[in-house]
């Protein structure tokens, strides 16, 4: 099984980017929830219609509860590269913690 690493830059509290998964363009937005101290990830189609939203948690499949037909037929995971059981925080997403999709 191969994985693609999503390009993450946690310098800002909110940012978005586009990615191609299985030849389809998707928008991904990451937002830091200041009050709850966690990241939220939103997956949308190219028209910016929301497909799925999830709290970003380590070693837990993102979007698995959704059955939207527009959702890519792939799994998204948040991986702790340090293997220390870290959760995605304001300053470690994209550094110690990455998000991958199965390709």
DSSP file (Angstrom, degrees, kcal/mol; ACC not computed):
  #  RESIDUE AA STRUCTURE BP1 BP2  ACC     N-H-->O    O-->H-N    N-H-->O    O-->H-N    TCO  KAPPA ALPHA  PHI   PSI    X-CA   Y-CA   Z-CA
    1    1 A X              0   0    0      0, 0.0     2,-0.3     0, 0.0   101,-0.0   0.000 360.0 360.0 360.0 134.5    0.0    0.0    0.0
    2    2 A X        -     0   0    0      2,-0.0   101,-2.7     0, 0.0     2,-0.4  -0.783 360.0-155.2-108.0 153.0    1.3    3.5   -0.9
    3    3 A X  E     -A  102   0A   0     -2,-0.3     2,-0.5    99,-0.3    99,-0.2  -0.953   7.5-147.0-127.6 146.5    0.6    6.8    0.8
    4    4 A X  E     -A  101   0A   0     97,-3.1    97,-2.5    -2,-0.4     2,-0.5  -0.942  19.9-135.5-107.8 133.7    0.7   10.4   -0.3
    5    5 A X  E     -A  100   0A   0     -2,-0.5     2,-0.3    95,-0.2    95,-0.2  -0.778  17.3-132.8 -89.5 126.5    1.7   13.0    2.2
    6    6 A X        -     0   0    0     93,-2.9     2,-0.6    -2,-0.5    93,-0.5  -0.610  25.8-112.7 -77.6 137.6   -0.5   16.1    2.2
    7    7 A X        -     0   0    0     -2,-0.3     2,-0.4    91,-0.1    -1,-0.1  -0.605  43.9-178.9 -75.3 113.4    1.4   19.3    2.2
    8    8 A X        -     0   0    0     -2,-0.6     2,-0.4    86,-0.1    -3,-0.0  -0.933  18.3-179.0-120.9 137.1    0.8   20.9    5.6
    9    9 A X    >   -     0   0    0     -2,-0.4     3,-0.7     3,-0.1    85,-0.1  -0.909   5.1-172.1-134.9 106.5    2.1   24.3    6.9
   10   10 A X  T 3   +     0   0    0     83,-0.7    83,-0.1    -2,-0.4    84,-0.1   0.099  56.8 106.7 -91.1  25.2    0.9   25.1   10.4
   11   11 A X  T 3  S+     0   0    0      2,-0.0     2,-0.3    80,-0.0    -1,-0.2   0.824  78.8  51.4 -68.0 -30.6    2.3   28.6   10.5
   12   12 A X  S <  S-     0   0    0     -3,-0.7     3,-0.1     1,-0.1    -3,-0.1  -0.705  81.1-128.8-107.2 158.8   -1.2   30.0   10.2
   13   13 A X  S    S+     0   0    0     -2,-0.3    19,-3.6     1,-0.2     2,-0.3   0.669  98.4  20.2 -76.1 -17.1   -4.4   29.3   12.2
   14   14 A X  E    S+E   31   0B   0     17,-0.2     2,-0.3     2,-0.0    -1,-0.2  -0.963  72.2 148.0-153.4 131.9   -6.3   28.7    9.0
   15   15 A X  E     -E   30   0B   0     15,-2.2    15,-2.9    -2,-0.3     2,-0.3  -0.986  21.2-154.6-159.3 161.9   -5.2   27.8    5.5
   16   16 A X  E     +E   29   0B   0     -2,-0.3     2,-0.3    13,-0.2    13,-0.2  -0.943  11.1 173.9-139.4 159.3   -6.3   25.8    2.5
   17   17 A X  E     -E   28   0B   0     11,-2.4    11,-3.1    -2,-0.3     2,-0.4  -0.959  27.2-115.1-155.3 167.6   -4.8   24.1   -0.5
   18   18 A X  E     +E   27   0B   0     -2,-0.3     2,-0.3     9,-0.2     9,-0.2  -0.852  28.6 179.7-110.5 148.4   -5.8   21.9   -3.4
   19   19 A X  E     -E   26   0B   0      7,-2.4     7,-2.9    -2,-0.4     2,-0.6  -0.989  24.5-129.6-144.2 152.1   -4.8   18.4   -4.0
   20   20 A X  E     -E   25   0B   0     -2,-0.3     2,-0.5     5,-0.2     5,-0.2  -0.914  24.0-177.6-106.0 124.4   -5.4   15.8   -6.6
   21   21 A X  E >  S-E   24   0B   0      3,-2.6     3,-1.2    -2,-0.6    52,-0.1  -0.980  74.0 -16.4-124.3 118.9   -6.6   12.4   -5.4
   22   22 A X  T 3  S-     0   0    0     -2,-0.5    -1,-0.2     1,-0.2     3,-0.1   0.909 129.4 -52.5  50.9  47.1   -7.1    9.6   -7.9
   23   23 A X  T 3  S+     0   0    0      1,-0.2     2,-0.4    -3,-0.1    -1,-0.2   0.611 115.9 111.7  69.6  17.2   -7.3   12.2  -10.7
   24   24 A X  E <   -E   21   0B   0     -3,-1.2    -3,-2.6    21,-0.0     2,-0.4  -0.977  66.0-126.3-122.8 135.5   -9.9   14.4   -9.0
   25   25 A X  E     +E   20   0B   0     -2,-0.4    21,-0.5    -5,-0.2     2,-0.3  -0.642  31.5 179.7 -82.3 129.8   -9.2   17.9   -7.6
   26   26 A X  E     -E   19   0B   0     -7,-2.9    -7,-2.4    -2,-0.4     2,-0.4  -0.934  23.1-135.1-126.9 151.3  -10.2   18.5   -4.0
   27   27 A X  E     -EF  18  44B   0     17,-2.4    17,-2.6    -2,-0.3     2,-0.4  -0.898  19.7-166.6-101.9 135.0   -9.9   21.5   -1.7
   28   28 A X  E     -EF  17  43B   0    -11,-3.1   -11,-2.4    -2,-0.4     2,-0.4  -0.990   3.5-172.7-123.9 129.7   -8.6   20.9    1.8
   29   29 A X  E     -EF  16  42B   0     13,-2.3    13,-2.7    -2,-0.4     2,-0.5  -0.980   5.3-163.9-122.5 133.5   -9.0   23.5    4.6
   30   30 A X  E     -EF  15  41B   0    -15,-2.9   -15,-2.2    -2,-0.4     2,-0.4  -0.966   9.0-176.1-116.0 131.3   -7.4   23.2    8.0
   31   31 A X  E     -EF  14  40B   0      9,-2.4     9,-2.3    -2,-0.5     2,-0.6  -0.994  21.8-135.7-130.8 129.7   -8.6   25.5   10.8
   32   32 A X  E     - F   0  39B   0    -19,-3.6     2,-1.0    -2,-0.4     7,-0.2  -0.755  15.7-144.1 -84.0 121.0   -7.2   25.7   14.3
   33   33 A X  E  >> - F   0  38B   0      5,-3.5     4,-2.1    -2,-0.6     5,-1.1  -0.765  14.5-169.0 -86.4 102.4  -10.0   25.8   16.9
   34   34 A X  T  45S+     0   0    0     -2,-1.0    -1,-0.2     1,-0.2    56,-0.0   0.895  82.2  48.0 -62.9 -43.1   -8.5   28.1   19.5
   35   35 A X  T  45S+     0   0    0      1,-0.2    -1,-0.2    -3,-0.1    -2,-0.1   0.931 122.3  33.2 -65.6 -45.6  -11.1   27.4   22.1
   36   36 A X  T  45S-     0   0    0      2,-0.2    -1,-0.2     0, 0.0    -2,-0.2   0.611 101.1-132.5 -87.4 -11.9  -10.9   23.6   21.8
   37   37 A X  T  <5 +     0   0    0     -4,-2.1     2,-0.3     1,-0.2    -3,-0.2   0.934  66.2 107.3  59.6  50.4   -7.2   23.6   21.0
   38   38 A X  E   < -F   33   0B   0     -5,-1.1    -5,-3.5    51,-0.1     2,-0.3  -0.981  67.9-109.7-149.9 160.7   -7.5   21.2   18.0
   39   39 A X  E     -F   32   0B   0     17,-0.4    17,-2.7    49,-0.4     2,-0.4  -0.674  22.9-157.3 -89.6 145.6   -7.3   21.2   14.2
   40   40 A X  E     -FG  31  55B   0     -9,-2.3    -9,-2.4    -2,-0.3     2,-0.4  -0.981   6.1-156.3-119.8 136.7  -10.4   20.7   12.0
   41   41 A X  E     -FG  30  54B   0     13,-3.0    13,-2.3    -2,-0.4     2,-0.4  -0.948   5.1-165.5-116.1 134.3  -10.0   19.5    8.4
   42   42 A X  E     -FG  29  53B   0    -13,-2.7   -13,-2.3    -2,-0.4     2,-0.5  -0.972   3.6-159.7-121.1 130.8  -12.6   20.2    5.7
   43   43 A X  E     +FG  28  52B   0      9,-3.1     8,-3.3    -2,-0.4     9,-1.8  -0.943  19.4 170.3-110.1 126.6  -12.7   18.3    2.4
   44   44 A X  E     -FG  27  50B   0    -17,-2.6   -17,-2.4    -2,-0.5     6,-0.2  -0.897  30.9-113.0-132.4 161.9  -14.6   20.0   -0.5
   45   45 A X    >   -     0   0    0      4,-2.1     3,-2.1    -2,-0.3   -19,-0.1  -0.217  49.9 -85.2 -82.4-177.6  -15.0   19.4   -4.2
   46   46 A X  T 3  S+     0   0    0    -21,-0.5   -20,-0.1     1,-0.3    -1,-0.1   0.682 131.7  55.8 -66.4 -17.4  -13.7   21.8   -6.8
   47   47 A X  T 3  S-     0   0    0      2,-0.1    -1,-0.3   -20,-0.0     3,-0.1   0.355 119.6-112.4 -91.7   5.1  -16.9   23.9   -6.5
   48   48 A X    <   +     0   0    0     -3,-2.1     2,-0.5     1,-0.3    -2,-0.1   0.688  65.1 152.1  69.0  23.2  -16.2   24.2   -2.7
   49   49 A X        -     0   0    0      1,-0.1    -4,-2.1     2,-0.0    -1,-0.3  -0.732  52.7-111.6 -79.0 128.4  -19.2   22.1   -1.8
   50   50 A X  E     +G   44   0B   0     -2,-0.5    -6,-0.3    -6,-0.2     3,-0.1  -0.405  39.3 173.3 -67.3 130.9  -18.3   20.4    1.6
   51   51 A X  E     -     0   0B   0     -8,-3.3     2,-0.3     1,-0.4    17,-0.2   0.778  65.9 -12.3-101.0 -43.0  -17.9   16.7    1.3
   52   52 A X  E     -G   43   0B   0     -9,-1.8    -9,-3.1    14,-0.1    -1,-0.4  -0.987  51.5-159.7-160.2 151.9  -16.7   15.9    4.9
   53   53 A X  E     +G   42   0B   0     -2,-0.3     2,-0.3   -11,-0.2   -11,-0.2  -0.992  19.6 169.6-134.6 141.5  -15.4   17.6    8.0
   54   54 A X  E     -G   41   0B   0    -13,-2.3   -13,-3.0    -2,-0.3     2,-0.3  -0.999  37.8-112.9-151.3 149.4  -13.4   16.0   10.8
   55   55 A X  E     -G   40   0B   0     -2,-0.3     2,-0.7   -15,-0.2   -15,-0.2  -0.643  44.3-117.2 -72.5 139.9  -11.4   16.8   14.0
   56   56 A X        +     0   0    0    -17,-2.7   -17,-0.4    -2,-0.3     2,-0.3  -0.752  44.8 168.2 -87.5 114.5   -7.8   15.9   13.3
   57   57 A X    >   -     0   0    0     -2,-0.7     3,-0.9     3,-0.3    21,-0.4  -0.949  37.2-103.5-126.2 146.0   -6.7   13.1   15.7
   58   58 A X  T 3  S+     0   0    0     -2,-0.3    21,-0.2     1,-0.2     3,-0.1  -0.411  97.8   2.2 -71.2 141.9   -3.5   11.0   15.6
   59   59 A X  T 3  S+     0   0    0     19,-3.2     2,-0.4     1,-0.2    -1,-0.2   0.836 104.5 114.4  53.7  40.1   -3.7    7.4   14.3
   60   60 A X  S <  S-     0   0    0     -3,-0.9    18,-0.6    18,-0.3    -3,-0.3  -0.999  73.2-110.1-140.1 132.3   -7.4    7.8   13.6
   61   61 A X  E >   -B   77   0A   0     -2,-0.4     3,-0.6    16,-0.2     2,-0.3  -0.454  32.0-137.7 -68.1 128.2   -9.0    7.6   10.1
   62   62 A X  E 3  S+B   76   0A   0     14,-2.6    14,-0.7    -2,-0.2    -8,-0.1  -0.613  80.5   6.8 -82.3 144.4  -10.3   11.0    9.0
   63   63 A X  T >  S+     0   0    0     -2,-0.3     3,-1.5     1,-0.1    -1,-0.2   0.545  82.7 132.5  67.0  10.8  -13.7   11.2    7.3
   64   64 A X  T <   +     0   0    0     -3,-0.6    -1,-0.1     1,-0.3    -2,-0.1   0.736  66.6  59.2 -68.3 -19.7  -14.5    7.5    7.9
   65   65 A X  T 3  S+     0   0    0      2,-0.0     2,-0.3     0, 0.0    -1,-0.3   0.560  90.6  90.1 -83.0  -7.4  -18.0    8.3    9.2
   66   66 A X    <   -     0   0    0     -3,-1.5   -14,-0.1     1,-0.1   -15,-0.0  -0.648  47.5-177.4 -94.3 146.5  -19.0   10.0    5.9
   67   67 A X        +     0   0    0     -2,-0.3     2,-0.2     3,-0.0    -1,-0.1  -0.041  27.3 150.0-129.2  30.4  -20.6    8.2    3.0
   68   68 A X    >   -     0   0    0    -17,-0.2     3,-2.0     1,-0.2    -2,-0.1  -0.483  48.6-135.9 -64.4 128.1  -20.8   11.1    0.6
   69   69 A X  T 3  S+     0   0    0      1,-0.3    -1,-0.2    -2,-0.2     4,-0.1   0.722 104.3  58.7 -61.8 -19.3  -20.5    9.7   -3.0
   70   70 A X  T 3  S+     0   0    0    -19,-0.1    -1,-0.3     2,-0.1     2,-0.1   0.592  80.5 109.3 -83.0 -10.4  -18.1   12.6   -3.8
   71   71 A X  S <  S-     0   0    0     -3,-2.0   -26,-0.0   -20,-0.1   -27,-0.0  -0.437  82.0-104.6 -66.5 135.4  -15.7   11.5   -1.1
   72   72 A X        -     0   0    0      1,-0.1     2,-2.3    -2,-0.1    -1,-0.1  -0.298  25.9-118.1 -60.9 144.7  -12.5   10.0   -2.5
   73   73 A X  S    S+     0   0    0    -52,-0.1     2,-0.3    -3,-0.1    -1,-0.1  -0.414  84.9  91.4 -82.4  63.6  -12.3    6.2   -2.3
   74   74 A X  S    S-     0   0    0     -2,-2.3     2,-0.4   -53,-0.0    29,-0.1  -0.959  74.5-114.9-149.3 160.3   -9.3    6.5   -0.1
   75   75 A X        -     0   0    0     -2,-0.3    27,-2.1   -14,-0.0     2,-0.4  -0.828  19.7-151.7-102.3 143.4   -8.5    6.7    3.6
   76   76 A X  E     -BC  62 101A   0    -14,-0.7   -14,-2.6    -2,-0.4     2,-0.3  -0.941  17.6-177.2-111.3 135.4   -6.9    9.7    5.3
   77   77 A X  E     -BC  61 100A   0     23,-2.6    23,-2.8    -2,-0.4     2,-0.5  -0.963  24.9-138.0-132.2 148.6   -4.8    9.2    8.4
   78   78 A X  E     - C   0  99A   0    -18,-0.6   -19,-3.2   -21,-0.4     2,-0.4  -0.941  29.1-162.1-103.3 125.8   -3.0   11.5   10.8
   79   79 A X  E     - C   0  98A   0     19,-3.2    19,-2.4    -2,-0.5     2,-0.9  -0.923  18.2-142.3-119.4 131.6    0.4   10.0   11.6
   80   80 A X  E >   - C   0  97A   0     -2,-0.4     3,-0.9    17,-0.2    17,-0.2  -0.811  13.4-167.6 -88.2 105.2    2.7   10.8   14.6
   81   81 A X  T 3  S+     0   0    0     15,-2.9    -1,-0.2    -2,-0.9    16,-0.1   0.742  85.5  57.3 -67.6 -22.9    6.2   10.6   13.1
   82   82 A X  T 3  S-     0   0    0     14,-0.6    -1,-0.2    -3,-0.1    15,-0.1   0.695  96.4-140.5 -79.4 -18.4    7.9   10.7   16.5
   83   83 A X    <   +     0   0    0     -3,-0.9    -2,-0.1     1,-0.1    -1,-0.0   0.819  68.9 118.7  57.8  34.1    5.9    7.6   17.6
   84   84 A X  S    S-     0   0    0      2,-0.0    -1,-0.1     0, 0.0    -3,-0.1   0.287  90.4-103.6-107.6   6.9    5.5    9.2   21.0
   85   85 A X        +     0   0    0      1,-0.2   -27,-0.1    -5,-0.1     2,-0.1   0.777  61.6 169.4  76.7  26.3    1.7    9.4   21.0
   86   86 A X        -     0   0    0     10,-0.1     2,-0.3     1,-0.0    -1,-0.2  -0.390  26.3-140.6 -71.3 148.3    1.6   13.1   20.2
   87   87 A X        -     0   0    0     -2,-0.1     2,-0.5   -30,-0.1   -30,-0.1  -0.773  35.9 -89.0-101.3 154.7   -1.7   14.8   19.2
   88   88 A X        +     0   0    0     -2,-0.3   -49,-0.4   -32,-0.2     2,-0.2  -0.501  56.2 179.0 -66.2 117.7   -1.8   17.4   16.4
   89   89 A X    >>  -     0   0    0     -2,-0.5     4,-1.0   -51,-0.1     3,-0.8  -0.574  45.2 -87.9-112.5 178.0   -1.2   20.8   18.1
   90   90 A X  T 34 S+     0   0    0      1,-0.2    -2,-0.1    -2,-0.2   -58,-0.0   0.838 124.1  31.1 -54.9 -37.2   -1.0   24.3   16.9
   91   91 A X  T 34 S+     0   0    0      1,-0.1    -1,-0.2     3,-0.0   -81,-0.1   0.387 114.7  54.3-109.9   3.8    2.8   24.1   16.2
   92   92 A X  T X>> +     0   0    0     -3,-0.8     5,-2.2     3,-0.1     3,-1.9   0.531  69.6 111.8-117.0  -5.1    3.5   20.5   15.3
   93   93 A X  B 3<5S+d   97   0A   0     -4,-1.0   -83,-0.7     1,-0.3     5,-0.2  -0.551  91.3  16.8 -70.9 125.7    1.1   19.7   12.4
   94   94 A X  T 345S+     0   0    0      3,-4.2    -1,-0.3    -2,-0.4   -86,-0.1   0.294 129.3  55.6  93.0  -8.6    3.1   19.2    9.3
   95   95 A X  T <45S+     0   0    0     -3,-1.9    -2,-0.2     2,-0.3    -3,-0.1   0.682 127.9   1.9-114.6 -74.5    6.3   18.7   11.3
   96   96 A X  T  <5S+     0   0    0     -4,-1.3   -15,-2.9     1,-0.1   -14,-0.6   0.730 135.2  49.6 -86.2 -25.6    5.9   15.9   13.9
   97   97 A X  E   <S+dC  93  80A   0     -5,-2.2    -3,-4.2   -17,-0.2    -2,-0.3  -0.956  70.2 179.9-118.5 129.3    2.4   15.1   12.8
   98   98 A X  E     - C   0  79A   0    -19,-2.4   -19,-3.2    -2,-0.4     2,-0.5  -0.879  22.8-133.8-125.6 160.9    1.5   14.5    9.1
   99   99 A X  E     - C   0  78A   0    -93,-0.5   -93,-2.9    -2,-0.3     2,-0.3  -0.964  27.7-176.3-113.9 130.2   -1.7   13.7    7.2
  100  100 A X  E     -AC   5  77A   0    -23,-2.8   -23,-2.6    -2,-0.5     2,-0.4  -0.874  14.4-154.2-123.4 156.0   -1.5   11.0    4.6
  101  101 A X  E     -AC   4  76A   0    -97,-2.5   -97,-3.1    -2,-0.3   -25,-0.2  -0.982  28.4-112.0-126.0 144.2   -3.9    9.5    2.1
  102  102 A X  E      A    3   0A   0    -27,-2.1   -99,-0.3    -2,-0.4   -97,-0.0  -0.520 360.0 360.0 -70.6 137.8   -3.8    6.0    0.6
  103  103 A X              0   0    0   -101,-2.7  -100,-0.2    -2,-0.2    -1,-0.1   0.417 360.0 360.0-110.9 360.0   -2.9    6.1   -3.1
